[in-house]
């Protein structure tokens, strides 16, 4: 079961990558887990990357625009968008702000 969950998580990241490549909003709402079902979730860092992707799509902001606003190379923005690449939360927050949006933290 553990191996299957790892494989499903890898497939989920592939889906995120496809949405990034196609410039589409990645759905963030999931259905509640039913009995005998196993859910696979993105890590917090991966989730924030999806929020960054979605903010880019919503604001029609291109990676080159993010790069210019942050004073970094376009390749760095590509790395930030890569769901398999580790990125510091501070970097993600700045990238989101470069789209005109704001990352808001909450504890429930």
N, C-alpha and C positions, 0 to 999 in steps of 0.2 A: 504494500500500500504506500509506503514511504517513497519508494522509487517512482510509483505512478504519479504521486503528488508533485515530485520534482519535475517530471516530464511535462505535466500539465502546466506548471509554472513557466517552464521554458517555452511552451507553446503560447502561453499568454503574453510573454515578452515578445515573441515573434509577431503576434497580432498588434501589439503596441508599435513595433517597428514598422509594420505595414501601414498603419494609420499615419505615422510620422511621414513616411515616404509619399503617401498619397495626399497629405495635407488635410486630413479629415479629423473631425472631433472624435475623440475616443470616449465611448459611453462610460459614465462613472457610477451609474445606478445599477445595483445588482438585486436580484430576487433573493429573498430569504432561503436559507438552506432547508431542504425538505428532509424528512426522515430517510436514512440510508444513503444520503448524498454527501459528497465531500466537496467543500468549496476551496478554491484556490484564490489567494489574494495577492495583490502587489505589496511589496514592502513599502514603508513610509516614503523612502527616497524615490522609489519608482512611481508612487502615487503623485508626488509633487512634480515629477517629470511629466506625467500625464497632464497635470494642471497647467504646466508651462506650455506644453504642446497645444492644449485646448485654448489657452489665452492667445497664443500666436495665431491660431486659426480664426478665433472670434474677432481679433483686431486686425486681421489680414497683415500681420507683421512677418516679414521674411527673415531668414537667418542672417543675411547680410546686414539688415537694419539693426538686429540685435547686436551683432558684432561691432558695428560702428558706434552704437549708443554706449556699449560697455568698453570700447577701446581694446577689443580683442580680435583675434583672427577668426574668420568664418569657420575654420576647422574646429576651433574650440567650441563654437555653438553646436556644431554637429556632434562633438563629443558629449556636450551637456545633454543633448536630446537622446543620446544612445541609452536605452533603458538598461543595458547590461553594464554600463560604465558607472563607477561610483563618482558621485558629485557632492561636494559639501553643500549643506543647506543654505549657507550664506551666498554661495554662487547661484543656486537656484532662485533664491529670493531676489537677487539683483537682476537675473535674467527675466523673471516674471515682471518686475517693475519696469524693465525696458519695453514691455508690451503695453505699459500704461495701467496695468493691474497691480494689485497688492496681495501678497500672501498673508493670510491672517491665521494665527495659531489659536488653538483652543484646547482646553482640558475638560473632559466630560466626567 
